Amino acid sequence: MVVLPRGVLVIVGVDLPDPAVRLDAPLAGQWKTDGWPLVGPDGAVNPATDAVKTVTAVRRSLEEARVEPMPVGTVVAVGPYVSQVHQPTSDLNRGVRILHPEPRNLLTVARELATYGRPCTVAQARGILAALDPDYAAEADLAGEGFTDAAAPSVSADSTTLIPRVPSPQPSAAPAKKSGLRWLPTGAAVLVALLLLTGIVYAVASSGASDDEARNTTSTRAESSGVKVDGFTFEPRGAVSDTDCAAHAYGDVQVWLERNRCSELVRGRYESTSDGKRAAILVAVLRFPETVLAGELNTVAEQPGSGAIADASTEGTPWPGKSKPFFESAAFASGREGNSLRLVQAVWIGAPSTPDDPTLGRLAASALEIPAPA
């Protein structure tokens, strides 16, 4: 267990029988390494089950203690080595990361999952530690580890919803024959966390000021008038502009943005009505210094399962009103205009959506014609 100034991480270890190039690791379902099913000595096919139970127990303990409602993330550290881990987007949205526990990977995950709106105070941290471990000795210098002496005002709405992110691929390792699967004992996972705790806490705490500055590069604007395109009326629900494009993407789209320059990302929210149902539309406009970059990203984004741009609700800015759209199964459309690229996602509000829904597809395609924000 790792308590950070902006979140709590539960780290669980899993020892694979051999190194692997690819690990398919759904939170609920059969794990596979290089296409081989993994089965534990007790017949279990998914070691993440225990991790989910542990996180549930941690959250319950924090709720019962009525302490600061920090986000609780899950890290499943797999070894001896895995080059690529593939997780469903829905699992990433739940704050679960499955990875090979290299220091850089753990530091990245700590920054992704520790997303509370403000650093918790020393007193709040002690309350959290006491709730998780009643025998905890409070003599530690928590102020020196990034916890503040007094509560700081939040610069954004508090949220425990997380940006989905796919770990960058590591150098490939040769696949080997598969045998049984062994779960690492809890003590081993705790040891991994303790060995890296000092560096992670320091890095996350020291980045707090820069994170706050980065938030200042984000501007939000509200809109009111509807936009009519192809018989649809798109009602604006606000827009947000950012200079860090990769931070608001996931999947292969995020990986590409991390490796290439992007000048600005504008995410516009819209609602429309069709067939008597309400739809939520997310229009992402990405601007690049070179036209060729827009074309390259468009090629990546059009591939099924390649990721997309995340809605601001995953970062603590709820969708206006009582609507809570989920874009995991959205219909998709993309379009280029000079050095800009538009990526549109459309889903039904309060009803199931599918990527091949014809009406949602028309809504997404029509939304490409909405005038771009300045």
Buried (B, 14 or more C-beta within 10 A) or exposed (E): BBBBBBBBBBBBBBBBBBBBBBBBBBBEEEBBBBEBEBBBEEEBBBBBEBBBEBBEEBBEBBEEBEBBEBBBBBBBBBBEBBBBBBBBBBBBBBBBBBBBBBEEBBBBBBBBBBBBBBBBBBBBBBBBBBBBEEEBEEEBEBEEBBBBEEEBEEEBEBBBBBBBBBBEEBEEBEBBEBEEBEBBEBEBBBBBBEEBBEEBBBBBBEBBEEBBEBEEEBEEEEBEEEBEBEEBEBBBBBBBBBEBBBBBBBBBBBBBBBEBEBBBBBBBBBBBEBEEEBBBBBBBBBBBEEBEBBEBBBEBBEEEEBBBBBBBBBBBBBBEEEBEBBBBBBBBBBBBEEBBBBBBBBBBBEEEBEBEBEBBBBBBBBBBBBEEBE
